[in-house]
């Protein structure tokens, strides 16, 4: 009983991380062009944009290789056969993010999204944050 509970908790944790990454990626796809138009500075933060591109690239490469996302595999391993007894919200989230389509469909979709993100990287380039120097002390402000 304890092992099943631990596995279910691990599956839920992996699902939560997976959903967070999906939301981060979707947010970036919308926030970058909207932020460029609205003048939001955070959409040009270099580390944020590079993380976004890297996560999208990982998903696209895995799909191209014909492999499911590692988080999908981990969640399936932790869930086992007890997935039918998952809480209602977990079942809804699973239905929302896990579609029964051939991996090649996902590969095309993910590479299209990755291409879009690369275009946004070029059209709305990230910028280094300039540091200002204090005129009195010569240090950073």
C-alpha positions, 0 to 999 in steps of 0.5 A, a space after each residue: 500500500 505504501 509503495 503504491 502511494 509513493 509511486 502515485 505521488 511520484 507520478 503526480 509530481 512528474 505530471 506537475 513538472 510536465 504541466 509547468 514546462 508545457 505552460 512555460 513553453 506556451 507562455 513564451 510562444 505568446 508572451 514574446 510577440 505580444 511583449 515585443 509589441 507592448 514593450 515588455 522588457 522581460 521578453 528580451 531577457 537572454 537566459 529566459 529566452 535561451 531556456 525556452 528555446 532549449 526546452 522546445 528543442 528537446 521536445 522537437 528532437 525527442 519527437 523526431 527520434 520517435 521517442 516520447 518525452 522523458 517526463 511522459 515515460 517517467 509518469 507512465 512508469 510511476 503510474 503503472 496500472 493504478 492510473 485508472 484510480 487517479 484523482 479527477 483533475 489528474 485524469 483531466 490533465 492527462 487527457 489534455 496533454 496526452 493525445 493518441 496520435 502517431 509520434 510523426 504528427 507530434 514531430 511535425 507539430 513540435 518542429 513547427 513550434 520550434 521554428 516559430 520560436 526560432 523566428 521569434 528569437 531572431 525577430 525579437 532578439 534577447 538583449 544583455 542587461 546593461 549595467 549602469 555605473 554610479 557617477 560617484 563611486 564608479 560601481 554598479 547601481 
